[in-house]
Amino acid sequence: MPGKPRIVDIALQAGVSTATVDRVLNGRVGVKGKTVKKVLDAAEWLAKSGGRPKVVVSSLKALTIDVLLAGGPGFANEILMREFHRASRQAGVKLNARFTQRANVAALKEAIEECAERGSAGVIVQPIDHRLIRDAVLDIVSRGVPLVCALTTLPGVDSLAYCGLDNRAAGRAGGLLLGHLCARKGKVAVFMSDMLYRSHEERESGARSVLRSDFPQIEVLPSINTRDNPETCYSETRELLKRHPDLAGMINLGGGNRGIEKALLESGKAIDVAYVAFNLTPLTRKALLDGTIDAVVHQDMGRISRRAVDAIIGHHGGKPPETGYIPAEIIMRENIRDTDRAEWLPF
């Protein structure tokens, strides 16, 4: 309804939680009379003025940010979720975080719609490149809810910000590394999650582009879709090594690395086959140190989470978000930092 203030705006104006505003507006018991008056006065002022409150330090505690990440068997998103919890604590805001089933369009659509109906203060989402997700995102943005895309973009949507890599450039970096590790010749394989996440499509495009242009003596085999499942990675790698015993290298653009590592070790090819992975995790760190993985293209999850949280807080305070991609890092066993372990601490 035109002129009707959002729950989150009333909460910010009154300096209370959105749950308290919901209880007051729906006449539920359990709220002190002084707080009820504060909420009703804030609602009346917002309705009459048509204004939007700005977050100040005293009202940050009333701000609750929703985080929607894709669940999966890997460590990368679990690390990112820990970093979101850390960033929210440091910023003094609340976090309503959850994992939705990976590549499940219906589940993610429902989660976004729930945030829209509730009047979220801001949503950070790892979007699936699908028309239903695009429609849900367009709807929540049209309601005035600031939305940040994390890890992967959703072109055509006027989101507040994108926090993540330039994934095509990161794919090119990975492909360039692989080409040199293979001494510019031989067959290489490309593992990816699926095309629903635009980040993987862009990484694949970048890796194939640089391998095709800079390493004409390398034969790039058809991409292998694993959906980040370690068991699928394991079985696909075993079959790949049987079909191509002369395989020179491989690059995994997503998760499930432990399945690939297991197959390489069992086959005795861990040293012979060049292997480039994405995202430094406890498992890829170990594989780097023992020589199973040769290089990792990494994105700083702490930096991504801080930038995303700051973008939503800044939006409510009238500040523009920080722009630009998170830089891709190339990590090999000789430049692993001890500080990387900090990302793996519990929530």
Beta strands, then each sheet from edge to edge (+ up, - down):
strand 1: 64-70
strand 2: 94-100
strand 3: 123-125
strand 4: 147-150
strand 5: 161-163
strand 6: 186-192
strand 7: 218-220
strand 8: 224-225
strand 9: 247-252
strand 10: 274-278
strand 11: 295-298
strand 12: 329-331
sheet 1: 2+ 1+ 3+ 4+ 5+
sheet 2: 7+ 6+ 8+
sheet 3: 7+ 6+ 9+ 10+ 11+ 12-
end
